[in-house]
Amino acid sequence: MKTPMKSIDELQAALRDRHYFADRGLATTIFLALHLGKPLFLEGEAGVGKTEVAKVLAAILDTELIRLQCYEGLDVHHAVYEWNYTRQMMHIRLMETQGQRPAEAELFGPDFLLRRPLLRAIEHVKPAVLLIDEVDRSDEEFEAFLLEILSDFQITIPEIGTIKAVQPPVVVVTSNRTREVHDALKRRCLYAWIDYPSFERELEIVLSKVPDAPAALAREITAFVQELRQADLYKVPGIAETLEWTAALVALDRDALDESVVGDTLGVLLKYRDDIEKVQGDEVATILGRVRAGA
């Protein structure tokens, strides 16, 4: 699709205006995906901002965001289309009360079609941003079907025919890498790995997203989370957890970290009992000590 972005710098500025701080490499990949009409495949740990890329792109392009959340067992009926059987039955009964019998072509026409995300994206008049989120959670069979869709941007419905996109959607595919996604799918896309941000970048995100946070508190929070990511945890906190924790501490009217408030609010930052138990107590004190030493 044609985009209003004429350069990587312009795109990077547009992302920043919407509080998404992409480094040059990621901005370049997004720019090329838009201008070459290629799907964008974003991989990285949960909570590093992959989904947010699609949301911000929809805002920049002033178009609809259509999201397909992947999960085990996802099939065509939930991803592409299915028939509105309830409405079909009501129509049949209405016709019978009038002494008529509906034709099969009438029952299996566009009026009785429930459009799921993939079909909605293909039919969209103005190219939408199609987010295929956490594709690694779907089955390999669905991944193969998705490969076909992304190759031709068309869907065949036996009762209606082939529906082809006039202008393909902007596609963003994300993966948390819970399993390896097949190379054939990745080859259709431009690839970018999104890592956890540096201290400076994460602090910038915190101050932008939670403007009520005192600057000193934001620095301590960012440093604490950065230190925590070096610990041997089942699931280290992502950027989303950093922001949630910052908002929580602001709500508690805190202007600095201490052992007590960190211990009381670890459930905002960490989501597994074993991780919380591992960090509580002496480990909190140790990390706070490193944070203050580096201040």
C-alpha positions as CSV (number, residue, x, y, z in Angstrom):
1,M,0.0,0.0,0.0
2,K,1.1,3.6,-0.4
3,T,2.2,5.1,2.8
4,P,2.7,8.7,3.9
5,M,6.2,7.8,5.1
6,K,8.9,8.9,2.6
7,S,11.9,8.0,4.7
8,I,13.0,5.9,7.6
9,D,13.6,9.0,9.6
10,E,10.0,10.1,9.0
11,L,8.7,6.8,10.0
12,Q,10.8,6.7,13.2
13,A,9.5,10.1,14.1
14,A,5.9,9.1,13.5
15,L,6.4,6.0,15.7
16,R,8.0,8.2,18.4
17,D,5.1,10.7,18.2
18,R,2.9,7.8,19.2
19,H,5.2,6.8,22.1
20,Y,6.8,3.8,20.3
21,F,10.6,4.1,20.4
22,A,11.9,1.9,17.6
23,D,15.7,1.6,17.0
24,R,17.0,2.3,13.5
25,G,17.1,-1.4,12.5
26,L,13.4,-2.1,13.5
27,A,12.3,1.2,11.8
28,T,14.1,0.2,8.6
29,T,12.5,-3.2,8.5
30,I,9.0,-1.7,9.1
31,F,9.7,0.9,6.4
32,L,10.7,-1.7,3.9
33,A,7.7,-4.0,4.8
34,L,5.3,-1.0,4.0
35,H,7.0,0.0,0.8
36,L,7.6,-3.5,-0.6
37,G,4.2,-4.8,0.5
38,K,5.7,-7.7,2.5
39,P,4.4,-9.1,5.7
40,L,6.4,-8.2,8.8
41,F,7.4,-11.0,11.1
42,L,8.3,-9.9,14.6
43,E,9.9,-12.3,17.0
44,G,11.0,-11.8,20.6
45,E,10.1,-12.5,24.2
46,A,6.6,-11.7,25.5
47,G,6.2,-8.1,26.5
48,V,8.9,-6.4,24.3
49,G,6.4,-4.5,22.2
50,K,5.7,-6.7,19.1
51,T,1.9,-6.3,19.2
52,E,2.3,-2.6,19.8
53,V,4.0,-2.2,16.4
54,A,0.7,-3.2,14.7
55,K,-1.4,-0.9,16.9
56,V,0.8,2.1,16.2
57,L,1.0,1.3,12.4
58,A,-2.8,1.3,12.3
59,A,-2.8,4.8,13.9
60,I,-0.1,6.1,11.6
61,L,-1.9,4.8,8.5
62,D,-5.3,5.9,9.8
63,T,-6.8,2.5,9.2
64,E,-8.5,-0.3,11.1
65,L,-6.5,-2.8,13.1
66,I,-7.8,-6.3,12.6
67,R,-6.4,-8.8,15.1
68,L,-6.3,-12.6,14.9
69,Q,-5.2,-14.0,18.2
70,C,-3.7,-17.4,17.6
71,Y,-4.1,-20.4,19.9
72,E,-3.9,-24.2,19.7
73,G,-6.7,-25.6,17.7
74,L,-7.4,-22.4,15.7
75,D,-9.1,-23.4,12.5
76,V,-10.6,-21.9,9.4
77,H,-14.0,-21.3,11.0
78,H,-12.6,-19.1,13.7
79,A,-9.9,-17.4,11.5
80,V,-11.6,-16.9,8.1
81,Y,-15.3,-17.4,8.0
82,E,-18.3,-19.5,9.0
83,W,-22.0,-19.6,8.3
84,N,-24.5,-17.9,10.5
85,Y,-26.6,-21.0,11.1
86,T,-28.9,-19.3,13.6
87,R,-29.8,-16.6,11.0
88,Q,-30.2,-19.3,8.3
89,M,-32.7,-21.2,10.4
90,M,-34.7,-18.1,11.2
91,H,-34.8,-17.3,7.5
92,I,-35.9,-20.8,6.6
93,R,-38.8,-20.6,9.2
94,L,-39.8,-17.2,8.0
95,M,-40.0,-18.4,4.4
96,E,-42.0,-21.5,5.5
97,T,-44.6,-19.3,7.2
98,Q,-45.0,-17.6,3.8
99,G,-45.3,-21.0,2.0
100,Q,-42.0,-20.7,0.3
101,R,-38.8,-22.7,0.4
102,P,-35.4,-20.8,0.2
103,A,-32.9,-21.8,-2.4
104,E,-29.6,-23.2,-1.2
105,A,-27.8,-20.4,-3.0
106,E,-29.8,-17.8,-1.1
107,L,-28.9,-19.5,2.3
108,F,-25.2,-19.7,1.5
109,G,-24.8,-16.2,0.2
110,P,-22.9,-13.1,1.6
111,D,-25.8,-12.1,3.9
112,F,-25.4,-15.2,6.0
113,L,-21.6,-15.1,6.1
114,L,-19.8,-14.5,9.4
115,R,-16.6,-12.8,8.5
116,R,-13.6,-13.6,10.7
117,P,-10.4,-11.6,10.9
118,L,-8.6,-13.0,7.7
119,L,-11.6,-12.5,5.5
120,R,-12.4,-9.1,7.0
121,A,-8.8,-8.0,6.3
122,I,-9.0,-9.2,2.7
123,E,-12.4,-7.6,2.0
124,H,-11.5,-4.3,3.7
125,V,-11.9,-1.4,1.3
126,K,-9.0,0.6,2.7
127,P,-6.0,-1.7,3.4
128,A,-6.2,-2.6,7.1
129,V,-3.4,-3.6,9.4
130,L,-3.8,-7.3,10.0
131,L,-2.2,-8.5,13.2
132,I,-1.6,-12.3,13.4
133,D,-0.6,-12.4,17.0
134,E,1.4,-15.2,18.6
135,V,1.4,-17.5,15.5
136,D,3.7,-19.9,17.4
137,R,0.7,-20.9,19.5
138,S,-1.3,-22.2,16.5
139,D,-0.9,-25.7,15.0
140,E,1.4,-26.4,12.1
141,E,-1.7,-27.2,9.9
142,F,-3.0,-23.7,10.4
143,E,0.4,-22.2,9.8
144,A,0.4,-24.0,6.4
145,F,-3.0,-22.5,5.6
146,L,-1.8,-19.1,6.6
147,L,1.2,-19.4,4.2
148,E,-1.3,-19.9,1.4
149,I,-3.3,-16.8,2.4
150,L,-0.2,-14.6,2.6
151,S,1.0,-15.8,-0.8
152,D,-2.1,-14.8,-2.7
153,F,-4.2,-12.7,-0.4
154,Q,-7.3,-14.5,-1.6
155,I,-9.8,-16.8,0.0
156,T,-12.0,-19.3,-1.8
157,I,-15.5,-20.0,-0.3
158,P,-17.0,-23.0,-2.2
159,E,-20.6,-21.6,-2.1
160,I,-19.5,-18.1,-3.2
161,G,-16.2,-18.2,-5.1
162,T,-12.8,-16.6,-4.7
163,I,-12.5,-13.3,-2.8
164,K,-9.3,-11.5,-3.6
165,A,-7.9,-8.4,-1.9
166,V,-8.0,-5.3,-4.1
167,Q,-5.2,-4.0,-2.0
168,P,-3.5,-6.4,0.4
169,P,-3.6,-5.5,4.1
170,V,-0.5,-4.5,6.0
171,V,0.4,-7.8,7.8
172,V,2.2,-8.0,11.1
173,V,2.9,-11.5,12.4
174,T,4.3,-12.0,15.9
175,S,5.9,-14.9,17.7
176,N,7.0,-15.4,21.2
177,R,9.1,-18.4,20.0
178,T,7.4,-21.0,22.1
179,R,8.1,-23.2,19.1
180,E,9.9,-22.7,15.8
181,V,7.8,-21.3,13.0
182,H,8.4,-23.0,9.7
183,D,11.0,-21.4,7.4
184,A,8.5,-21.2,4.5
185,L,6.3,-18.7,6.4
186,K,9.3,-16.6,7.5
187,R,10.5,-16.5,3.9
188,R,7.3,-14.7,2.9
189,C,8.1,-12.0,5.5
190,L,10.6,-9.4,6.4
191,Y,12.0,-10.4,9.8
192,A,13.0,-8.5,12.9
193,W,13.9,-9.6,16.4
194,I,12.8,-7.3,19.1
195,D,14.9,-7.5,22.2
196,Y,14.5,-6.0,25.6
197,P,15.5,-2.3,25.5
198,S,18.5,-0.7,26.9
199,F,18.3,1.3,30.2
200,E,18.1,4.6,28.4
201,R,15.4,3.4,25.9
202,E,13.3,1.8,28.6
203,L,13.5,4.9,30.8
204,E,12.4,7.0,27.8
205,I,9.4,4.6,27.3
206,V,8.5,4.8,31.0
207,L,8.6,8.6,31.1
208,S,6.6,8.8,27.9
209,K,3.9,6.3,28.9
210,V,3.6,7.2,32.6
211,P,4.2,10.9,32.6
212,D,3.0,11.3,36.2
213,A,5.9,9.2,37.5
214,P,8.7,11.3,39.2
215,A,11.9,11.2,37.2
216,A,13.9,9.7,40.1
217,L,11.4,7.0,40.7
218,A,11.3,6.1,37.0
219,R,15.1,5.8,36.9
220,E,15.0,3.5,40.0
221,I,12.2,1.3,38.5
222,T,13.9,1.0,35.2
223,A,17.2,0.1,36.8
224,F,15.6,-2.4,39.1
225,V,13.8,-4.2,36.2
226,Q,17.0,-4.2,34.1
227,E,18.8,-5.9,37.0
228,L,15.9,-8.3,37.5
229,R,16.2,-9.5,33.9
230,Q,19.7,-10.8,34.7
231,A,18.3,-13.1,37.4
232,D,17.5,-16.8,36.8
233,L,13.7,-16.5,36.6
234,Y,11.1,-18.5,34.8
235,K,9.7,-15.4,33.2
236,V,11.5,-12.1,33.4
237,P,9.4,-8.9,33.2
238,G,8.8,-7.3,29.9
239,I,8.2,-3.6,29.1
240,A,4.5,-4.0,29.8
241,E,5.3,-5.1,33.3
242,T,7.7,-2.2,33.8
243,L,4.9,0.2,32.8
244,E,2.3,-1.5,35.0
245,W,4.7,-1.4,38.0
246,T,5.4,2.2,37.4
247,A,1.7,3.1,37.3
248,A,1.1,1.0,40.5
249,L,3.8,2.8,42.4
250,V,2.5,6.2,41.2
251,A,-1.0,5.2,42.4
252,L,0.6,4.3,45.8
253,D,2.1,7.9,45.8
254,R,5.7,6.6,46.0
255,D,8.6,8.7,44.9
256,A,11.4,6.1,45.6
257,L,11.8,2.3,46.0
258,D,12.4,0.6,49.2
259,E,12.4,-3.1,50.3
260,S,8.9,-2.9,51.7
261,V,7.1,-1.5,48.7
262,V,9.0,-3.7,46.3
263,G,8.0,-6.8,48.3
264,D,4.4,-5.7,48.5
265,T,4.1,-5.1,44.7
266,L,6.2,-7.9,43.2
267,G,3.0,-9.5,41.9
268,V,2.6,-6.6,39.5
269,L,6.1,-7.2,38.1
270,L,6.4,-11.0,38.3
271,K,3.6,-13.5,37.3
272,Y,4.9,-16.8,38.7
273,R,4.9,-17.8,42.4
274,D,8.4,-19.4,42.2
275,D,9.8,-16.2,40.7
276,I,8.3,-14.0,43.4
277,E,9.6,-16.4,46.2
278,K,13.1,-16.3,44.6
279,V,13.2,-12.6,44.5
280,Q,11.6,-11.7,47.8
281,G,13.7,-10.8,50.9
282,D,17.5,-10.7,50.5
283,E,17.4,-10.7,46.7
284,V,15.3,-7.5,46.7
285,A,17.8,-5.9,49.1
286,T,20.7,-7.0,46.9
287,I,19.2,-5.6,43.7
288,L,18.2,-2.3,45.4
289,G,21.8,-2.0,46.5
290,R,23.1,-2.4,43.0
291,V,20.5,0.1,41.7
292,R,21.5,2.7,44.3
293,A,25.2,2.1,43.7
294,G,24.7,2.8,40.0
295,A,22.5,5.8,40.5
